[in-house]
Amino acid sequence: MEQRIDSPANKKVKLAASLHNRKHRDKEGLFIAEGIRLVEMAAASDWNIRYGFYTPELLNQARGKELCATLTNRGVSLYELPAAVYQKASATDTPQGILVVVEQKKSRLEELAAGENPIYVVLDGVQDPGNAGTIIRTADAVGADGVILLKGSVDVFGDKTVRSTMGSLFHLPVCTEATTAELQEFLISQNVTLYATALDASAKPHFVQDFRQGCAIVFGNEGNGVSAELLQTAVKTYIPMYGEAESLNVGVSAAVVLYEAVRQRKF
């Protein structure tokens, strides 16, 4: 923790700053986790942390001081930065004074746990980082066996998505860039039923579906919903609404459906 960087032109600072751009994240295979809670989650996980930055003010907090000690004990190189230099690497308006550069970990479909009656959460073209992060967080809360993001979905390692997961990104397998064909082949191999939220005449309410067996539940794009290709092979379900609202936010929809699955499985 005695290392200090004073120049915004430092290579490590420039690399961290570049990771706010998806092109550079993809090229380097790295991303930023920022903020005390998020870094605590990263430090407690088995994800590989390359290095971290903190501001001197962080050490005035017992929690911040303890976090730096935890990272140092893990063998993570930490660098103290003046606030102005730290801001160059930060992506938040009101930074908490600590961030880490983390290696991306992308699970493959065949690596997902093939336990008894698994439950997977699938994102099909979900574009909003907040929605995607919220769904990953909810999937973690319900004990899902993995999250699968199909091609065309938001970058799970983007700054806003990572923050929205509130650390759940570090808790469960996340597959990215899967194709529809790969998903369908995987579900068949595991004898898992695909459910899709859809406003369709043949759809049935979510609370009459049987989520107790192995299932994957797909949530679609905010504007267009689940793709027609997936709907052809999915059991269609919907959430009944009794007021004047035309639809629910996809993050809210995911929570409603997933907790119905929890109710059936646990209660």
C-alpha positions in Angstrom: 0.0 0.0 0.0 3.1 2.2 0.0 3.0 2.5 -3.8 1.9 5.9 -5.2 1.1 7.2 -8.7 1.0 10.9 -9.2 0.7 11.2 -13.0 -2.5 10.6 -15.1 -0.1 9.5 -17.9 0.9 6.4 -15.9 0.3 3.2 -18.0 -1.9 1.6 -15.3 -4.0 4.7 -15.0 -4.4 5.0 -18.7 -5.3 1.3 -19.0 -8.0 1.5 -16.3 -9.4 4.6 -18.0 -9.6 2.8 -21.3 -11.7 0.0 -19.8 -14.7 2.3 -19.7 -14.9 1.6 -23.5 -16.2 -1.8 -24.6 -13.6 -2.2 -27.4 -10.8 -2.0 -24.9 -12.5 -4.2 -22.4 -12.9 -6.9 -25.1 -9.3 -6.5 -26.2 -7.8 -6.6 -22.8 -10.2 -9.1 -21.2 -10.5 -6.8 -18.2 -13.1 -4.6 -16.5 -13.5 -2.2 -13.6 -15.2 -2.8 -10.3 -15.5 0.4 -8.3 -16.9 1.3 -4.9 -16.3 -0.2 -1.4 -19.1 -2.8 -1.5 -18.4 -4.0 -5.0 -14.7 -4.3 -4.4 -15.4 -6.1 -1.1 -17.4 -8.6 -3.2 -14.6 -9.0 -5.7 -12.0 -9.4 -3.0 -14.1 -12.2 -1.4 -14.5 -14.0 -4.7 -12.1 -16.2 -6.7 -12.0 -13.7 -9.6 -8.4 -12.6 -10.5 -7.8 -8.9 -9.6 -4.9 -7.4 -11.5 -4.4 -4.2 -9.4 -6.3 -1.5 -7.7 -6.3 2.3 -7.0 -7.4 4.1 -3.8 -7.3 7.7 -2.6 -5.7 8.7 0.7 -9.1 9.6 2.1 -10.2 6.0 1.9 -7.8 5.1 4.7 -9.6 7.4 7.1 -12.5 4.9 7.1 -12.1 1.7 9.1 -13.9 -0.2 6.4 -11.7 1.3 3.6 -8.5 0.5 5.6 -9.7 -3.1 6.2 -10.5 -3.5 2.5 -7.1 -2.4 1.4 -5.6 -4.8 3.9 -7.7 -7.6 2.5 -6.6 -6.9 -1.1 -3.0 -6.7 0.0 -3.3 -10.0 1.7 -4.6 -11.5 -1.5 -1.5 -10.3 -3.3 -3.2 -7.5 -5.2 -0.9 -4.5 -6.0 -2.6 -1.3 -4.7 -1.6 2.2 -5.7 -2.4 5.4 -3.9 -3.6 8.2 -6.3 -4.4 11.8 -5.7 -8.1 12.5 -6.1 -7.6 14.3 -9.5 -5.6 11.3 -10.9 -8.1 8.8 -9.5 -10.9 10.7 -11.2 -9.3 9.9 -14.6 -9.7 6.2 -13.9 -13.1 6.4 -12.3 -16.5 6.1 -14.0 -18.6 7.6 -11.2 -19.6 11.2 -10.4 -19.1 10.7 -6.7 -16.3 8.1 -6.4 -15.8 6.3 -3.1 -12.1 6.2 -3.5 -11.4 2.6 -4.5 -11.5 0.6 -7.7 -9.9 -2.6 -9.0 -9.1 -3.9 -12.5 -10.5 -7.4 -12.7 -10.0 -10.2 -15.3 -13.2 -11.1 -17.1 -14.5 -14.6 -16.4 -16.8 -16.0 -19.0 -18.5 -19.3 -18.4 -19.3 -21.6 -21.3 -22.7 -23.2 -21.5 -21.2 -26.7 -21.1 -19.6 -25.5 -17.9 -22.9 -24.6 -16.2 -23.8 -26.9 -13.3 -25.9 -29.8 -14.4 -27.5 -30.5 -11.1 -30.9 -31.8 -10.5 -33.7 -29.5 -11.7 -31.5 -26.5 -12.5 -32.9 -23.0 -13.1 -31.3 -20.7 -15.6 -32.0 -17.1 -16.4 -31.7 -16.1 -20.1 -31.4 -12.5 -21.4 -32.4 -12.1 -25.0 -31.5 -8.7 -26.3 -31.8 -6.9 -23.0 -30.1 -3.6 -23.7 -30.3 -1.5 -20.5 -27.4 -2.0 -18.2 -29.6 -1.3 -15.1 -32.1 -3.9 -16.2 -29.4 -6.5 -16.9 -27.6 -5.9 -13.6 -30.9 -6.1 -11.7 -31.8 -9.4 -13.3 -28.4 -10.9 -12.5 -28.8 -9.7 -8.9 -32.2 -11.3 -8.7 -30.9 -14.5 -10.3 -28.3 -14.6 -7.5 -30.9 -14.0 -4.9 -33.2 -16.9 -6.0 -30.2 -19.3 -6.2 -30.2 -19.6 -10.0 -27.6 -22.0 -11.5 -26.5 -19.4 -14.1 -27.3 -16.5 -16.3 -27.1 -16.7 -20.1 -26.8 -13.6 -22.2 -27.6 -14.2 -25.8 -25.8 -12.3 -28.6 -27.1 -8.8 -28.9 -27.6 -8.3 -25.2 -25.8 -5.6 -23.2 -22.1 -6.0 -22.2 -22.2 -7.6 -18.8 -18.8 -6.1 -18.0 -19.8 -2.5 -18.7 -19.5 0.0 -15.8 -23.2 0.5 -15.2 -24.1 -3.2 -15.5 -21.4 -4.3 -13.1 -22.5 -1.7 -10.5 -26.2 -2.7 -11.0 -25.3 -6.3 -10.1 -24.2 -5.1 -6.7 -21.6 -7.8 -6.6 -23.8 -10.7 -7.8 -21.7 -10.9 -10.9 -19.0 -12.5 -8.7 -21.4 -15.1 -7.2 -22.9 -17.1 -10.1 -21.8 -18.3 -13.6 -22.6 -15.9 -16.4 -22.4 -17.0 -20.0 -22.1 -14.3 -22.7 -22.5 -14.1 -26.4 -24.4 -17.4 -26.7 -26.4 -18.0 -29.9 -30.0 -19.1 -29.9 -28.9 -22.4 -31.5 -26.3 -23.0 -28.8 -28.9 -22.3 -26.1 -31.4 -24.6 -27.6 -28.9 -27.4 -28.0 -27.7 -27.0 -24.4 -31.3 -27.1 -23.0 -32.1 -30.2 -24.9 -28.9 -31.9 -23.6 -29.9 -31.1 -20.0 -33.6 -31.9 -20.5 -34.5 -28.4 -19.4 -37.8 -26.7 -20.4 -37.6 -23.2 -21.9 -40.1 -20.6 -20.7 -40.5 -17.2 -22.3 -42.4 -14.2 -21.1 -44.7 -13.2 -24.0 -48.0 -11.4 -24.6 -49.5 -14.1 -26.7 -53.0 -15.7 -27.0 -51.5 -19.1 -26.2 -49.5 -17.8 -23.1 -50.6 -18.8 -19.6 -50.2 -16.9 -16.3 -46.8 -17.4 -14.7 -48.4 -18.8 -11.5 -50.0 -21.8 -13.3 -46.7 -22.9 -14.9 -44.7 -25.7 -13.3 -41.2 -24.3 -12.5 -40.3 -27.2 -10.2 -38.5 -29.1 -12.9 -35.4 -28.1 -14.7 -36.1 -24.8 -16.5 -34.7 -21.8 -18.3 -36.7 -18.6 -18.2 -35.9 -16.1 -21.0 -36.6 -12.3 -20.7 -36.6 -10.3 -23.8 -35.6 -6.9 -25.2 -37.2 -3.9 -23.5 -39.1 -2.9 -26.7 -39.5 -6.0 -28.8 -39.6 -8.8 -26.2 -38.3 -12.3 -26.8 -37.3 -13.2 -30.3 -39.6 -15.1 -32.6 -37.0 -17.8 -33.0 -37.0 -18.6 -29.2 -40.8 -18.2 -28.9 -41.3 -21.1 -31.3 -39.7 -23.6 -28.9 -40.7 -22.0 -25.6 -43.6 -22.4 -23.2 -45.2 -19.0 -23.2 -46.1 -17.3 -20.0 -47.2 -13.8 -18.9 -47.7 -11.8 -15.7 -51.4 -10.8 -15.2 -52.0 -7.0 -14.8 -55.2 -5.5 -13.6 -54.6 -1.7 -13.7 -53.9 0.6 -16.7 -50.2 -0.1 -17.1 -49.4 -1.7 -20.4 -46.3 -3.5 -19.3 -43.8 -4.1 -16.5 -40.1 -3.2 -16.6 -38.1 -6.3 -17.6 -36.2 -6.3 -14.3 -39.5 -6.3 -12.4 -40.9 -9.0 -14.6 -37.8 -11.2 -13.9 -38.3 -10.8 -10.2 -42.0 -11.6 -10.3 -41.5 -14.8 -12.4 -38.3 -16.0 -10.6 -39.9 -15.6 -7.2 -42.9 -17.6 -8.3 -40.4 -20.3 -9.2 -38.9 -20.0 -5.7 -42.3 -20.3 -4.1 -43.0 -23.5 -6.0 -39.6 -25.0 -5.3 -39.2 -23.9 -1.7 -42.6 -23.6 -0.2 
